[in-house]
Amino acid sequence: MPIPISRRGFLAALAQMSASGIQRELFRASPAKGVAVLAYAYYARPSGGDMISIEQRWTRSDTIDVAYIRRSSDYGRTWSAPAEFRTGERRAEGMVRRHPMCGFVDVRTGRFIDFWVEGVLPTDNPLEGMRNWNIYYRVSRDGGRTFSRTYQVIQAGAEFGPNHPLPGVWTGKNAVMLGDVTCRPLTTPDGRILLPIQLTPLGADGQLFNPTGGYTYTDAAVVRGRWRGDQLEWEMSQLIKGDPARSTRGMVEPTIAFLDDSRLLMVLRGSNDKRPEIPSYRWVAFSSDGGRRWTTPEPWTFEQGQPFFSPSACSQLLRHSSGRLFWLGNITPENPRGNRPRFPLVIGEVDRGTGRLKSASVRTVDTLGAGEDPVLSLSNFYAREDRLTREIVVHMTRLFARSEGWAGDAYLYRIRL
């Protein structure tokens, strides 16, 4: 059972844990009423201060109206003028939509990899992406200033191609995607790139499999990339499947990290969408063979073995230069209903031996303020380590997604360890 604690006691503890060590500053302000800004910044080289920032502007769910890219050479102190990244393009067959994801530096080769999700939506309904999304990438050897041509993530082998990119995926029938910017790749000791993904499975009838009638239903996986020049040759892992009776949207938005014994830890988003009476947990799976095969996902727990409530929202594992492993996500004192509430956002340390979350380490990054609308979402964030201060930096929008219009400025949170 989840930890027994009263709501008042839970919130008091969160307030106390937030009393010191966390600062919030404005990163990018919303340009107009009805527009929310989500903005992130990440390093473009294995060392030094070269950074790239992506600013996204949203007026509806799961759609980026426009995005802007800025560059910095001084660790984010100053930024270049914005350059537009086109996220929408109307064609005869429908609207092409692109979702830029955070870039990634392969520390072994120094290459910078820029990933995004793209697909043609016939009527521009975001749910049409469940049949049409694919993952694309491009590679840079100069910190993201120039790039190779665009590549699609496609499994190696003669049977695979743009319309059948991975086992079990056929564009137009189902899709493969990166769940959120927190679904970060990592480099293995033998130089492979591991990319955590999710895909919409097909049922025996060839239609999208959604046994619960939830908003969407996905399985998770990892694709393992090996360099062939400036292109990656991909191989997909075993699927990580949820139990529809315990998570009504399957396994969503995987985040991965290595433990000290070389096992891989995967933390996943679940949901109780359509069935709010079942407990909404965070889920966990392990791999002992470099990400090829995975254990059956189970509720993630504190070190004493107690699960905790967590809404259907993204989360992120982050390895610090000290060797410590952290997790950022939402924990709630009561059972959520689907996606809500998406506050507070917390950070906690992961035991690198067991892969469990250390309960005493959990502290609040931000939460609902007095008088604020409980529609507040403290999610869709991205965390990194500041190379100068060694603080953990979190990019997050205090997002209010209302029917009359979206609102939210992008903030930067600095967490002293």
N, C-alpha and C positions, 0 to 999 in steps of 0.2 A: 504494500500500500504506500501511497505518497506520504511524505513526512507530515506528521500530525502537528499543525501549528495554526493558531487562529489568524484570521485576516489582519486584525489589529497588530498582533505580535509580528507577523510577517512584514508589514509595512514599516513598523517601527525599526525592525532590524535592518531593513533596506536603507532607511533614512540614516541610521547610524553608520552603516558601512560606506555611505556616500559622502560622509561629512568631510573627508579630506582626500587629497590625491588625485582628483579629477577636475579638469578645467574644460570649459566649453567656449568655443569662439565661432563667430560666423565665418563660413567659407565662401558660399555663393548665395546671394539673396534672390528670392523670386522676383522676376521682372514685371509681373502684372498680376492682378486679381484673377483667380481661377487657374493659375499655373503653379505647379509644384516643381522645384528644382532638386534633382538628385545628382550629386557630384562626388567624384572620387579622385584620388591622386595616388600614383604608384611609381616606383623606381623603374628606370629604363635600362640600367646597366648593373652588373654585379656589385659595383662599388661606386662611390662618388655621389654627386648631388643631382644628376640628370633625372628629371621626373616628367611624367605626362599626366595631365588631368583631363577627365571627361566630364562634361556637364550635360545632363539630360533634362529636358523639359517635358513634363507630363500634364495632360488635362483629363486623361481617362486611364482606367486600369490596363496594364499589360501593353501599353502603346507609348513609344517614345516619339513625340512630335518632331523634335529636332535635337541634335547633339552638337556640342562644340568641344574642340580639343585645344588645350593650351600646353605650353612647355615651360620648364624651368631648368636652369643649370645650377641653381644655388639652394638646393634642398627645399624648394617650395617657398622661399622668401619672396621672390618676384616671379611673375608669369608673363608669357608672351601674349600678344593679341589673339583672340579666339579665331579658330578656323572651323568652318562648319563641316560636320560629318553627316552625310545624308542618310536619314533613317527611313525615308519613305519615297517611293517612286511609282507613279501610276503607269501600268501597262495594260495592254488589251486583255490579258488573262486575269488581271486583278491588281491589287496593291502589293508591291514589294515592301516588306517591313524588315528592318535590321535592328538588332539589339546589341550594341557594343558591350562587351564584357571587359573586365580589367585585364591589362596586359601582364605578361609573365616573363621573368628573366630566368633562363636556364643557366644556373651558376657554373656548370661544368664547361659549357662552350661559350658563354657570354652572349648568346643569341637572345634577342627579345622577340617574344611571340605575342601577336595580337589576335585574340579570339573574338568571334561574334556569332550570333544566331541570325539566320536569314530565311525567309520563305515568302511565297506568293499567297496572299489571302484573297480569295475570289471576291468577297464582299467587304473586306477589311474588318471582319469580325475576329477579335483576338483568338477565339476558340478554334477558328479554322487553322491556326498554327499547330494544333494537335495532330493534324494530318500532313503538314507541309514544312515544319521547321527542319533545318539542317544546320550543322556547325561548320564554320569556315575559319581560316586563319591565314596569316601572312607572317613572314619572318624578316627581322632586321638584324644587321651586323653592326650598326652604328647608333644604337640607343634609340631606335624608333624614328630616325630622321628619313631614312629611305627603306623601302621594303621590297621583298621578292614579290612575285605574282601571287594571286589569291589561290589558296588550296582549300578543298573540302575534306573534312574528316571522313575517310573511306577506308574500310578494311582491306588489307592486302589480299590479293587473290583475283583470279580471272572473272569470277562470278559477280564481283562487286563493282559498282560504279555510281554515278551521281544519283540515279533513281533507285538504287538498292545499295545504300552506303554501308550498312552494317547488318549482321545476322538478325533477321526478324524485322527489318525496317525497309519499307517501300514508300518512297515519297509519293504523296497523294492519298495513301491509305493510313499511314501513321508517321510519326516524327521522332527525331532525336534532338536533344537540346541541352544547353547548359542551364541549370535551374536558376541561378542568380550569380551575382558577382562574387559571392562567398564560396562558390564551387571552384576553388583554386586548384590548378595543377601543382605537381611537385616533381622534382628530379630524384630518381632512385640512385643508390650507390653505383649501379652499373651503367648509369647514363641514360636510362629511359625516362620519358616524360609520361606521367600518369595523369590522366584527365578524368575527373569524376563527372558522369553524365546521367541523364534520365531519358527514358523513351516511353512512348505510349504503346502498350502491347496490343496485339490483335487477338481476338477470340477465335474459336473454331469456325465461326461463320465468316471470318475475314473482315469483320467490323471492329471498331475500337472496343477494347475490353474495358468495361466499367461496371463491375458486378454490384456496386453499391448505389449507383446513381449520383455520386458526388460530382463536384464541379469538374474535376478531371481525375484520371487515374494513371499512374506511372509506375514503372519499375526503374531501379537504379542499376548502374554498371560503371566500370572503369574501362577506358580505352588506353592501351599501352603503346606509346609511340617510340620508334627507333629512328634515328637520323639516317637519311639517305641524301647527302648533300644538304640543301636548305629545305628539304621536304621531310616530313615524318611519315614513316610506314606504320600503320595502325593495326592493332589486334584488340578485339573486344573481350572483356572478361565474362565469366559467368554472371547471369543476372542476379541482382539482389531483390527478391520479391517479398512484398508484405502479405500479411494475412488479412483479407478484406473484412473479417469479423473483428479485427483489432485496430486497423487503420483504413478508413473508408476511402482514402485517396492513394493507397499504396505507399511506396517509398519515394520520397521527393527530396530534391536539393541536397545531394550528398556532399560532405566535406571530409577530407582525409588528412592523415598525418601518420608518421612513423612513431612507434613506441620504442623503448630502449632495447627490447629484445628482437627488434627488426620486424615485428608484426606491424601490419597496417591497421589503423583504427579508422572506421567510417561512422560518422554521426549523421543521421538522417531526420528529415522532417516527416511526421505522420499527420493524421487528421482524424477528427470525429465528425466531420461534415456529414450532415443528414442523420447522424446518430449521436446527439450530444450527451446521451446517457453513458457512453463508454468513455473510459479515461483517455485523455489526450496526452501522449508522452513524446519524448524525444527517443529515437531508436538508434541502435548500435549494431555493427557487424565487424568482424575481424578477418584478416587474410594473413596467412603464414607463408605464402608463396609469391610475394611480390605483386599481389593484386589480381591474380588469375581466378582464384576461387575464394568464396566468402562464406562465413557462417550465416546461419539463419538469423535475421535481425530480431533483437529482443529489446524491451524497454531499457533505456540507458538509466544508470543509477548513480547515486552517491557511493562513496567508498564503503559504507555500511550495507550496501545492497538495497537501499530504498529508492524507488523511482520517484520522479517529481513531475508535476504538471508543466506542460509546455504547449503553447498554441501552434497551429499550423503556420510556420514562418521559417525563414532561412536561418542558418547559424554558421559559424566559422570556427575551425581549428587553426591556431596560429602558433608556430614554433618561434620562441624568442632566442636571441643570440646567446643568452645565458644557458640555454638548453632546456629551460622550462617550457611546458606546453600549456596553452590557454585555450579556453572555449568561450565564445561570445554568442549569446542568444537570449531568448525570452523564457523566463520562469515565472509562473503565476501561483498564488496561494490556493486558488480554487480551480476546478476543472474548466478549461476554456470551452467555447463553442466554436468549433472550426478555427477560423483565423483570428478570433478575438477573445480576450484583449491582447494586443501586441505591445504590451508594456508590463513591467519594466524590462529594459535591456540590461543584462547582467554580464559580468566577466568572472570566470572562475578558473582555477588551475586543475589540470588533468593529471592524475597519477600516471606516470610514464611506465609503470610496471603493469598495473591492472587495466588501465584505460578508463577508470571511473573518475567521476568528478568529485573533487575535494570540497565537501560542503562548507567547511569553515573558511574557505578561500573566496566564496562567492560574494561579490559586492555589486551594487547598482551603478551603472553608467548614467542612466537617465530614466525617468518615469513620469507618469501623469502629474501635472502640477495642479494646485488648488484652482478650482473653477474652470479647468480645461475640459473640452469635449472628449468623452471616452472613446470617440472614434479615432483618437490619436494612434498612429502606427509608429513604433520605434523599431523598424525593421529595414530590410533592403539596404543594409549597411556594408561597409568594407573596412577591414582592420589591417594595419601594417605596423611595423616597428620603425620608429624614427632613428635614422642612422647616426644622428648627432647626439641626441639625448637619451637614447635607448628606451624612451617611453613607448607605450602602445598607443597608436593614434587610430581613432575610429572616425570614419566619414559616415555621417548619417543625417537624414532629413527628418525633422519633426513633422511628419506627414499627416495631414487631415484630408482624407478622401471623402468629400461630401457630394451629395447629388447635385447641389447647386454650384459646385465647382471645387477643384482641388486647391490646396494651399500648403505651403511648406518651404522654409529656407533650408539650405544645406549647411550643416555645422561640422566642425572638427572638434573632437574630444581628445584630450591628452590625459593618459592614465599613467601615473607614476607607480612603479612596482616596489 
